[in-house]
Amino acid sequence: MTPLAHLVSLPVRAYRLLFSPWVGHNCRYHPTCSAYALEALERHGALKGSWLAARRIARCHPWGGSGIDNVP
C-alpha cells in the first residue's frame, strides 16, 4: 500500500475499530463497505481506491443493490 493510500485508510480503520461495533453488522453487500474500501485502496492506490470506495458507499442505500460486489 502506498503511503498516501495508507493515510487515506486511517479513517476507515478508525470506523471499523470504533463505530462498526455500535452500528451493527447489517451490510447489504459482501464484502462490507469498509473491507471493500481497504481492499480498493490496497489494490488501486489512494485516488482510484478512494473513488471506488465512494461509489460503493453511494450505492449502499435502501433502494440499492445487494450481494457480492468485489473490487475490480
PyMOL Python script that loads the backbone (N, CA, C, O; Angstrom):
from pymol import cmd

cmd.read_pdbstr("""\
ATOM      1  N   MET A   1       0.855  -1.165   0.000  1.00  0.00           N
ATOM      2  CA  MET A   1       0.000   0.000   0.000  1.00  0.00           C
ATOM      3  C   MET A   1       0.905   1.233   0.000  1.00  0.00           C
ATOM      4  O   MET A   1       1.874   1.299   0.756  1.00  0.00           O
ATOM      5  N   THR A   2       0.586   2.190  -0.838  1.00  0.00           N
ATOM      6  CA  THR A   2       1.374   3.414  -0.907  1.00  0.00           C
ATOM      7  C   THR A   2       1.179   4.236   0.372  1.00  0.00           C
ATOM      8  O   THR A   2       0.187   4.057   1.078  1.00  0.00           O
ATOM      9  N   PRO A   3       2.110   5.123   0.665  1.00  0.00           N
ATOM     10  CA  PRO A   3       1.962   5.944   1.879  1.00  0.00           C
ATOM     11  C   PRO A   3       0.691   6.796   1.872  1.00  0.00           C
ATOM     12  O   PRO A   3       0.053   6.955   2.913  1.00  0.00           O
ATOM     13  N   LEU A   4       0.321   7.337   0.725  1.00  0.00           N
ATOM     14  CA  LEU A   4      -0.896   8.142   0.651  1.00  0.00           C
ATOM     15  C   LEU A   4      -2.140   7.266   0.850  1.00  0.00           C
ATOM     16  O   LEU A   4      -3.085   7.676   1.524  1.00  0.00           O
ATOM     17  N   ALA A   5      -2.141   6.091   0.280  1.00  0.00           N
ATOM     18  CA  ALA A   5      -3.268   5.170   0.473  1.00  0.00           C
ATOM     19  C   ALA A   5      -3.359   4.736   1.932  1.00  0.00           C
ATOM     20  O   ALA A   5      -4.457   4.573   2.464  1.00  0.00           O
ATOM     21  N   HIS A   6      -2.221   4.550   2.574  1.00  0.00           N
ATOM     22  CA  HIS A   6      -2.230   4.199   3.999  1.00  0.00           C
ATOM     23  C   HIS A   6      -2.823   5.339   4.818  1.00  0.00           C
ATOM     24  O   HIS A   6      -3.574   5.096   5.763  1.00  0.00           O
ATOM     25  N   LEU A   7      -2.497   6.566   4.471  1.00  0.00           N
ATOM     26  CA  LEU A   7      -3.047   7.725   5.169  1.00  0.00           C
ATOM     27  C   LEU A   7      -4.554   7.828   4.964  1.00  0.00           C
ATOM     28  O   LEU A   7      -5.291   8.138   5.900  1.00  0.00           O
ATOM     29  N   VAL A   8      -5.012   7.571   3.746  1.00  0.00           N
ATOM     30  CA  VAL A   8      -6.444   7.627   3.451  1.00  0.00           C
ATOM     31  C   VAL A   8      -7.186   6.486   4.149  1.00  0.00           C
ATOM     32  O   VAL A   8      -8.364   6.627   4.476  1.00  0.00           O
ATOM     33  N   SER A   9      -6.516   5.371   4.377  1.00  0.00           N
ATOM     34  CA  SER A   9      -7.179   4.230   5.009  1.00  0.00           C
ATOM     35  C   SER A   9      -7.351   4.399   6.514  1.00  0.00           C
ATOM     36  O   SER A   9      -8.103   3.638   7.123  1.00  0.00           O
ATOM     37  N   LEU A  10      -6.693   5.355   7.127  1.00  0.00           N
ATOM     38  CA  LEU A  10      -6.797   5.534   8.576  1.00  0.00           C
ATOM     39  C   LEU A  10      -8.223   5.823   9.045  1.00  0.00           C
ATOM     40  O   LEU A  10      -8.642   5.227  10.038  1.00  0.00           O
ATOM     41  N   PRO A  11      -8.999   6.703   8.392  1.00  0.00           N
ATOM     42  CA  PRO A  11     -10.385   6.887   8.838  1.00  0.00           C
ATOM     43  C   PRO A  11     -11.228   5.617   8.703  1.00  0.00           C
ATOM     44  O   PRO A  11     -12.113   5.369   9.522  1.00  0.00           O
ATOM     45  N   VAL A  12     -10.959   4.820   7.680  1.00  0.00           N
ATOM     46  CA  VAL A  12     -11.700   3.570   7.506  1.00  0.00           C
ATOM     47  C   VAL A  12     -11.361   2.609   8.635  1.00  0.00           C
ATOM     48  O   VAL A  12     -12.247   1.956   9.186  1.00  0.00           O
ATOM     49  N   ARG A  13     -10.100   2.524   8.974  1.00  0.00           N
ATOM     50  CA  ARG A  13      -9.683   1.657  10.081  1.00  0.00           C
ATOM     51  C   ARG A  13     -10.268   2.145  11.408  1.00  0.00           C
ATOM     52  O   ARG A  13     -10.668   1.335  12.245  1.00  0.00           O
ATOM     53  N   ALA A  14     -10.319   3.458  11.599  1.00  0.00           N
ATOM     54  CA  ALA A  14     -10.914   4.013  12.820  1.00  0.00           C
ATOM     55  C   ALA A  14     -12.402   3.691  12.874  1.00  0.00           C
ATOM     56  O   ALA A  14     -12.926   3.356  13.937  1.00  0.00           O
ATOM     57  N   TYR A  15     -13.084   3.790  11.741  1.00  0.00           N
ATOM     58  CA  TYR A  15     -14.508   3.429  11.695  1.00  0.00           C
ATOM     59  C   TYR A  15     -14.701   1.970  12.096  1.00  0.00           C
ATOM     60  O   TYR A  15     -15.582   1.651  12.895  1.00  0.00           O
ATOM     61  N   ARG A  16     -13.885   1.097  11.545  1.00  0.00           N
ATOM     62  CA  ARG A  16     -14.017  -0.330  11.850  1.00  0.00           C
ATOM     63  C   ARG A  16     -13.748  -0.622  13.316  1.00  0.00           C
ATOM     64  O   ARG A  16     -14.367  -1.514  13.896  1.00  0.00           O
ATOM     65  N   LEU A  17     -12.838   0.114  13.914  1.00  0.00           N
ATOM     66  CA  LEU A  17     -12.481  -0.113  15.307  1.00  0.00           C
ATOM     67  C   LEU A  17     -13.492   0.504  16.274  1.00  0.00           C
ATOM     68  O   LEU A  17     -13.866  -0.126  17.263  1.00  0.00           O
ATOM     69  N   LEU A  18     -13.937   1.738  15.992  1.00  0.00           N
ATOM     70  CA  LEU A  18     -14.747   2.481  16.955  1.00  0.00           C
ATOM     71  C   LEU A  18     -16.247   2.411  16.703  1.00  0.00           C
ATOM     72  O   LEU A  18     -17.016   2.178  17.635  1.00  0.00           O
ATOM     73  N   PHE A  19     -16.675   2.608  15.455  1.00  0.00           N
ATOM     74  CA  PHE A  19     -18.106   2.760  15.190  1.00  0.00           C
ATOM     75  C   PHE A  19     -18.793   1.496  14.691  1.00  0.00           C
ATOM     76  O   PHE A  19     -19.982   1.303  14.944  1.00  0.00           O
ATOM     77  N   SER A  20     -18.080   0.648  14.000  1.00  0.00           N
ATOM     78  CA  SER A  20     -18.698  -0.546  13.435  1.00  0.00           C
ATOM     79  C   SER A  20     -19.350  -1.440  14.497  1.00  0.00           C
ATOM     80  O   SER A  20     -20.441  -1.954  14.249  1.00  0.00           O
ATOM     81  N   PRO A  21     -18.735  -1.647  15.665  1.00  0.00           N
ATOM     82  CA  PRO A  21     -19.420  -2.465  16.676  1.00  0.00           C
ATOM     83  C   PRO A  21     -20.725  -1.836  17.175  1.00  0.00           C
ATOM     84  O   PRO A  21     -21.642  -2.557  17.570  1.00  0.00           O
ATOM     85  N   TRP A  22     -20.819  -0.513  17.161  1.00  0.00           N
ATOM     86  CA  TRP A  22     -22.027   0.170  17.628  1.00  0.00           C
ATOM     87  C   TRP A  22     -23.124   0.150  16.580  1.00  0.00           C
ATOM     88  O   TRP A  22     -24.305   0.047  16.911  1.00  0.00           O
ATOM     89  N   VAL A  23     -22.733   0.247  15.311  1.00  0.00           N
ATOM     90  CA  VAL A  23     -23.708   0.301  14.222  1.00  0.00           C
ATOM     91  C   VAL A  23     -24.335  -1.068  13.976  1.00  0.00           C
ATOM     92  O   VAL A  23     -25.522  -1.167  13.664  1.00  0.00           O
ATOM     93  N   GLY A  24     -23.554  -2.094  14.114  1.00  0.00           N
ATOM     94  CA  GLY A  24     -24.059  -3.439  13.883  1.00  0.00           C
ATOM     95  C   GLY A  24     -23.551  -4.010  12.574  1.00  0.00           C
ATOM     96  O   GLY A  24     -22.895  -3.323  11.791  1.00  0.00           O
ATOM     97  N   HIS A  25     -23.856  -5.254  12.353  1.00  0.00           N
ATOM     98  CA  HIS A  25     -23.376  -5.953  11.156  1.00  0.00           C
ATOM     99  C   HIS A  25     -24.567  -6.248  10.246  1.00  0.00           C
ATOM    100  O   HIS A  25     -25.059  -7.375  10.200  1.00  0.00           O
ATOM    101  N   ASN A  26     -25.011  -5.251   9.544  1.00  0.00           N
ATOM    102  CA  ASN A  26     -26.149  -5.432   8.647  1.00  0.00           C
ATOM    103  C   ASN A  26     -25.858  -4.846   7.274  1.00  0.00           C
ATOM    104  O   ASN A  26     -26.679  -4.125   6.707  1.00  0.00           O
ATOM    105  N   CYS A  27     -24.690  -5.158   6.751  1.00  0.00           N
ATOM    106  CA  CYS A  27     -24.304  -4.642   5.437  1.00  0.00           C
ATOM    107  C   CYS A  27     -25.036  -5.414   4.346  1.00  0.00           C
ATOM    108  O   CYS A  27     -25.243  -6.622   4.457  1.00  0.00           O
ATOM    109  N   ARG A  28     -25.421  -4.708   3.299  1.00  0.00           N
ATOM    110  CA  ARG A  28     -26.147  -5.302   2.180  1.00  0.00           C
ATOM    111  C   ARG A  28     -25.226  -6.048   1.221  1.00  0.00           C
ATOM    112  O   ARG A  28     -25.665  -6.932   0.487  1.00  0.00           O
ATOM    113  N   TYR A  29     -23.968  -5.691   1.233  1.00  0.00           N
ATOM    114  CA  TYR A  29     -23.007  -6.256   0.293  1.00  0.00           C
ATOM    115  C   TYR A  29     -22.012  -7.152   1.001  1.00  0.00           C
ATOM    116  O   TYR A  29     -21.834  -7.079   2.217  1.00  0.00           O
ATOM    117  N   HIS A  30     -21.379  -7.983   0.228  1.00  0.00           N
ATOM    118  CA  HIS A  30     -20.259  -8.786   0.707  1.00  0.00           C
ATOM    119  C   HIS A  30     -19.115  -8.586  -0.256  1.00  0.00           C
ATOM    120  O   HIS A  30     -19.313  -8.851  -1.442  1.00  0.00           O
ATOM    121  N   PRO A  31     -17.956  -8.152   0.131  1.00  0.00           N
ATOM    122  CA  PRO A  31     -17.515  -7.773   1.464  1.00  0.00           C
ATOM    123  C   PRO A  31     -18.152  -6.464   1.921  1.00  0.00           C
ATOM    124  O   PRO A  31     -18.730  -5.730   1.119  1.00  0.00           O
ATOM    125  N   THR A  32     -18.041  -6.183   3.202  1.00  0.00           N
ATOM    126  CA  THR A  32     -18.633  -4.959   3.743  1.00  0.00           C
ATOM    127  C   THR A  32     -17.986  -3.740   3.092  1.00  0.00           C
ATOM    128  O   THR A  32     -16.930  -3.844   2.469  1.00  0.00           O
ATOM    129  N   CYS A  33     -18.619  -2.604   3.242  1.00  0.00           N
ATOM    130  CA  CYS A  33     -18.118  -1.380   2.609  1.00  0.00           C
ATOM    131  C   CYS A  33     -16.730  -1.003   3.117  1.00  0.00           C
ATOM    132  O   CYS A  33     -15.891  -0.539   2.344  1.00  0.00           O
ATOM    133  N   SER A  34     -16.484  -1.198   4.406  1.00  0.00           N
ATOM    134  CA  SER A  34     -15.168  -0.850   4.937  1.00  0.00           C
ATOM    135  C   SER A  34     -14.096  -1.815   4.429  1.00  0.00           C
ATOM    136  O   SER A  34     -12.986  -1.388   4.112  1.00  0.00           O
ATOM    137  N   ALA A  35     -14.410  -3.101   4.348  1.00  0.00           N
ATOM    138  CA  ALA A  35     -13.449  -4.063   3.801  1.00  0.00           C
ATOM    139  C   ALA A  35     -13.208  -3.793   2.318  1.00  0.00           C
ATOM    140  O   ALA A  35     -12.084  -3.923   1.834  1.00  0.00           O
ATOM    141  N   TYR A  36     -14.267  -3.418   1.597  1.00  0.00           N
ATOM    142  CA  TYR A  36     -14.151  -3.062   0.194  1.00  0.00           C
ATOM    143  C   TYR A  36     -13.230  -1.855   0.035  1.00  0.00           C
ATOM    144  O   TYR A  36     -12.369  -1.840  -0.845  1.00  0.00           O
ATOM    145  N   ALA A  37     -13.411  -0.844   0.885  1.00  0.00           N
ATOM    146  CA  ALA A  37     -12.595   0.361   0.808  1.00  0.00           C
ATOM    147  C   ALA A  37     -11.126   0.049   1.054  1.00  0.00           C
ATOM    148  O   ALA A  37     -10.259   0.539   0.329  1.00  0.00           O
ATOM    149  N   LEU A  38     -10.838  -0.759   2.065  1.00  0.00           N
ATOM    150  CA  LEU A  38      -9.447  -1.105   2.350  1.00  0.00           C
ATOM    151  C   LEU A  38      -8.820  -1.898   1.205  1.00  0.00           C
ATOM    152  O   LEU A  38      -7.665  -1.670   0.846  1.00  0.00           O
ATOM    153  N   GLU A  39      -9.574  -2.816   0.641  1.00  0.00           N
ATOM    154  CA  GLU A  39      -9.052  -3.604  -0.485  1.00  0.00           C
ATOM    155  C   GLU A  39      -8.847  -2.733  -1.721  1.00  0.00           C
ATOM    156  O   GLU A  39      -7.858  -2.898  -2.434  1.00  0.00           O
ATOM    157  N   ALA A  40      -9.765  -1.813  -1.981  1.00  0.00           N
ATOM    158  CA  ALA A  40      -9.623  -0.913  -3.124  1.00  0.00           C
ATOM    159  C   ALA A  40      -8.407  -0.009  -2.954  1.00  0.00           C
ATOM    160  O   ALA A  40      -7.676   0.229  -3.916  1.00  0.00           O
ATOM    161  N   LEU A  41      -8.187   0.487  -1.763  1.00  0.00           N
ATOM    162  CA  LEU A  41      -7.011   1.321  -1.507  1.00  0.00           C
ATOM    163  C   LEU A  41      -5.731   0.524  -1.667  1.00  0.00           C
ATOM    164  O   LEU A  41      -4.740   1.036  -2.186  1.00  0.00           O
ATOM    165  N   GLU A  42      -5.745  -0.718  -1.227  1.00  0.00           N
ATOM    166  CA  GLU A  42      -4.553  -1.553  -1.338  1.00  0.00           C
ATOM    167  C   GLU A  42      -4.248  -1.894  -2.791  1.00  0.00           C
ATOM    168  O   GLU A  42      -3.088  -1.859  -3.203  1.00  0.00           O
ATOM    169  N   ARG A  43      -5.264  -2.220  -3.563  1.00  0.00           N
ATOM    170  CA  ARG A  43      -5.058  -2.632  -4.956  1.00  0.00           C
ATOM    171  C   ARG A  43      -4.799  -1.465  -5.901  1.00  0.00           C
ATOM    172  O   ARG A  43      -3.938  -1.554  -6.776  1.00  0.00           O
ATOM    173  N   HIS A  44      -5.540  -0.367  -5.729  1.00  0.00           N
ATOM    174  CA  HIS A  44      -5.540   0.698  -6.731  1.00  0.00           C
ATOM    175  C   HIS A  44      -4.898   2.000  -6.276  1.00  0.00           C
ATOM    176  O   HIS A  44      -4.803   2.934  -7.072  1.00  0.00           O
ATOM    177  N   GLY A  45      -4.455   2.096  -5.036  1.00  0.00           N
ATOM    178  CA  GLY A  45      -3.837   3.326  -4.563  1.00  0.00           C
ATOM    179  C   GLY A  45      -4.870   4.292  -4.014  1.00  0.00           C
ATOM    180  O   GLY A  45      -6.059   3.983  -3.934  1.00  0.00           O
ATOM    181  N   ALA A  46      -4.391   5.465  -3.638  1.00  0.00           N
ATOM    182  CA  ALA A  46      -5.235   6.415  -2.910  1.00  0.00           C
ATOM    183  C   ALA A  46      -6.334   7.029  -3.776  1.00  0.00           C
ATOM    184  O   ALA A  46      -7.484   7.097  -3.341  1.00  0.00           O
ATOM    185  N   LEU A  47      -6.012   7.470  -4.972  1.00  0.00           N
ATOM    186  CA  LEU A  47      -7.001   8.197  -5.776  1.00  0.00           C
ATOM    187  C   LEU A  47      -8.099   7.287  -6.315  1.00  0.00           C
ATOM    188  O   LEU A  47      -9.280   7.501  -6.040  1.00  0.00           O
ATOM    189  N   LYS A  48      -7.708   6.280  -7.076  1.00  0.00           N
ATOM    190  CA  LYS A  48      -8.715   5.391  -7.647  1.00  0.00           C
ATOM    191  C   LYS A  48      -9.405   4.565  -6.568  1.00  0.00           C
ATOM    192  O   LYS A  48     -10.605   4.306  -6.663  1.00  0.00           O
ATOM    193  N   GLY A  49      -8.668   4.150  -5.550  1.00  0.00           N
ATOM    194  CA  GLY A  49      -9.266   3.398  -4.454  1.00  0.00           C
ATOM    195  C   GLY A  49     -10.302   4.211  -3.701  1.00  0.00           C
ATOM    196  O   GLY A  49     -11.346   3.686  -3.315  1.00  0.00           O
ATOM    197  N   SER A  50     -10.017   5.492  -3.489  1.00  0.00           N
ATOM    198  CA  SER A  50     -10.995   6.366  -2.832  1.00  0.00           C
ATOM    199  C   SER A  50     -12.233   6.546  -3.686  1.00  0.00           C
ATOM    200  O   SER A  50     -13.355   6.558  -3.179  1.00  0.00           O
ATOM    201  N   TRP A  51     -12.023   6.684  -4.982  1.00  0.00           N
ATOM    202  CA  TRP A  51     -13.157   6.832  -5.908  1.00  0.00           C
ATOM    203  C   TRP A  51     -14.034   5.577  -5.885  1.00  0.00           C
ATOM    204  O   TRP A  51     -15.259   5.679  -5.818  1.00  0.00           O
ATOM    205  N   LEU A  52     -13.416   4.403  -5.939  1.00  0.00           N
ATOM    206  CA  LEU A  52     -14.174   3.158  -5.905  1.00  0.00           C
ATOM    207  C   LEU A  52     -14.927   3.004  -4.584  1.00  0.00           C
ATOM    208  O   LEU A  52     -16.079   2.570  -4.570  1.00  0.00           O
ATOM    209  N   ALA A  53     -14.279   3.359  -3.479  1.00  0.00           N
ATOM    210  CA  ALA A  53     -14.928   3.257  -2.170  1.00  0.00           C
ATOM    211  C   ALA A  53     -16.098   4.228  -2.069  1.00  0.00           C
ATOM    212  O   ALA A  53     -17.147   3.877  -1.528  1.00  0.00           O
ATOM    213  N   ALA A  54     -15.931   5.439  -2.579  1.00  0.00           N
ATOM    214  CA  ALA A  54     -17.020   6.421  -2.532  1.00  0.00           C
ATOM    215  C   ALA A  54     -18.203   5.958  -3.384  1.00  0.00           C
ATOM    216  O   ALA A  54     -19.356   6.123  -2.984  1.00  0.00           O
ATOM    217  N   ARG A  55     -17.927   5.386  -4.544  1.00  0.00           N
ATOM    218  CA  ARG A  55     -19.003   4.855  -5.386  1.00  0.00           C
ATOM    219  C   ARG A  55     -19.746   3.732  -4.679  1.00  0.00           C
ATOM    220  O   ARG A  55     -20.973   3.652  -4.750  1.00  0.00           O
ATOM    221  N   ARG A  56     -19.013   2.875  -4.004  1.00  0.00           N
ATOM    222  CA  ARG A  56     -19.637   1.756  -3.284  1.00  0.00           C
ATOM    223  C   ARG A  56     -20.515   2.266  -2.149  1.00  0.00           C
ATOM    224  O   ARG A  56     -21.638   1.792  -1.977  1.00  0.00           O
ATOM    225  N   ILE A  57     -20.020   3.224  -1.376  1.00  0.00           N
ATOM    226  CA  ILE A  57     -20.801   3.774  -0.269  1.00  0.00           C
ATOM    227  C   ILE A  57     -22.038   4.490  -0.785  1.00  0.00           C
ATOM    228  O   ILE A  57     -23.084   4.459  -0.138  1.00  0.00           O
ATOM    229  N   ALA A  58     -21.932   5.136  -1.945  1.00  0.00           N
ATOM    230  CA  ALA A  58     -23.090   5.815  -2.530  1.00  0.00           C
ATOM    231  C   ALA A  58     -24.162   4.816  -2.970  1.00  0.00           C
ATOM    232  O   ALA A  58     -25.344   5.159  -3.000  1.00  0.00           O
ATOM    233  N   ARG A  59     -23.772   3.598  -3.308  1.00  0.00           N
ATOM    234  CA  ARG A  59     -24.746   2.569  -3.710  1.00  0.00           C
ATOM    235  C   ARG A  59     -25.412   1.890  -2.529  1.00  0.00           C
ATOM    236  O   ARG A  59     -26.375   1.146  -2.711  1.00  0.00           O
ATOM    237  N   CYS A  60     -24.925   2.127  -1.335  1.00  0.00           N
ATOM    238  CA  CYS A  60     -25.439   1.454  -0.148  1.00  0.00           C
ATOM    239  C   CYS A  60     -26.585   2.266   0.448  1.00  0.00           C
ATOM    240  O   CYS A  60     -26.390   3.048   1.379  1.00  0.00           O
ATOM    241  N   HIS A  61     -27.769   2.070  -0.095  1.00  0.00           N
ATOM    242  CA  HIS A  61     -28.978   2.727   0.396  1.00  0.00           C
ATOM    243  C   HIS A  61     -30.138   1.754   0.235  1.00  0.00           C
ATOM    244  O   HIS A  61     -29.975   0.728  -0.425  1.00  0.00           O
ATOM    245  N   PRO A  62     -31.296   2.035   0.810  1.00  0.00           N
ATOM    246  CA  PRO A  62     -32.399   1.063   0.784  1.00  0.00           C
ATOM    247  C   PRO A  62     -32.840   0.628  -0.611  1.00  0.00           C
ATOM    248  O   PRO A  62     -33.343  -0.484  -0.771  1.00  0.00           O
ATOM    249  N   TRP A  63     -32.663   1.472  -1.617  1.00  0.00           N
ATOM    250  CA  TRP A  63     -33.086   1.114  -2.972  1.00  0.00           C
ATOM    251  C   TRP A  63     -31.929   0.621  -3.828  1.00  0.00           C
ATOM    252  O   TRP A  63     -32.091   0.382  -5.024  1.00  0.00           O
ATOM    253  N   GLY A  64     -30.757   0.471  -3.211  1.00  0.00           N
ATOM    254  CA  GLY A  64     -29.583  -0.007  -3.928  1.00  0.00           C
ATOM    255  C   GLY A  64     -29.588  -1.518  -4.046  1.00  0.00           C
ATOM    256  O   GLY A  64     -30.547  -2.187  -3.661  1.00  0.00           O
ATOM    257  N   GLY A  65     -28.513  -2.036  -4.577  1.00  0.00           N
ATOM    258  CA  GLY A  65     -28.417  -3.467  -4.763  1.00  0.00           C
ATOM    259  C   GLY A  65     -27.952  -4.175  -3.507  1.00  0.00           C
ATOM    260  O   GLY A  65     -27.872  -3.588  -2.427  1.00  0.00           O
ATOM    261  N   SER A  66     -27.652  -5.440  -3.675  1.00  0.00           N
ATOM    262  CA  SER A  66     -27.099  -6.238  -2.586  1.00  0.00           C
ATOM    263  C   SER A  66     -26.385  -7.427  -3.204  1.00  0.00           C
ATOM    264  O   SER A  66     -26.474  -7.661  -4.409  1.00  0.00           O
ATOM    265  N   GLY A  67     -25.684  -8.168  -2.380  1.00  0.00           N
ATOM    266  CA  GLY A  67     -24.998  -9.365  -2.854  1.00  0.00           C
ATOM    267  C   GLY A  67     -23.498  -9.199  -2.859  1.00  0.00           C
ATOM    268  O   GLY A  67     -22.938  -8.376  -2.135  1.00  0.00           O
ATOM    269  N   ILE A  68     -22.861  -9.999  -3.689  1.00  0.00           N
ATOM    270  CA  ILE A  68     -21.406  -9.994  -3.769  1.00  0.00           C
ATOM    271  C   ILE A  68     -20.969  -8.888  -4.726  1.00  0.00           C
ATOM    272  O   ILE A  68     -21.444  -8.805  -5.859  1.00  0.00           O
ATOM    273  N   ASP A  69     -20.053  -8.040  -4.249  1.00  0.00           N
ATOM    274  CA  ASP A  69     -19.543  -6.932  -5.046  1.00  0.00           C
ATOM    275  C   ASP A  69     -18.059  -6.814  -4.760  1.00  0.00           C
ATOM    276  O   ASP A  69     -17.651  -6.118  -3.830  1.00  0.00           O
ATOM    277  N   ASN A  70     -17.253  -7.494  -5.560  1.00  0.00           N
ATOM    278  CA  ASN A  70     -15.806  -7.496  -5.357  1.00  0.00           C
ATOM    279  C   ASN A  70     -15.163  -6.275  -5.998  1.00  0.00           C
ATOM    280  O   ASN A  70     -15.738  -5.654  -6.892  1.00  0.00           O
ATOM    281  N   VAL A  71     -13.976  -5.942  -5.538  1.00  0.00           N
ATOM    282  CA  VAL A  71     -13.200  -4.829  -6.093  1.00  0.00           C
ATOM    283  C   VAL A  71     -12.743  -5.215  -7.490  1.00  0.00           C
ATOM    284  O   VAL A  71     -12.209  -6.308  -7.678  1.00  0.00           O
ATOM    285  N   PRO A  72     -12.942  -4.338  -8.484  1.00  0.00           N
ATOM    286  CA  PRO A  72     -12.497  -4.672  -9.843  1.00  0.00           C
ATOM    287  C   PRO A  72     -10.980  -4.690  -9.955  1.00  0.00           C
ATOM    288  O   PRO A  72     -10.443  -4.953 -11.031  1.00  0.00           O
TER     289      PRO A  72
END
""", "prot")
cmd.dss("prot")
cmd.show_as("cartoon", "prot")
cmd.util.cbc("prot")
cmd.orient("prot")
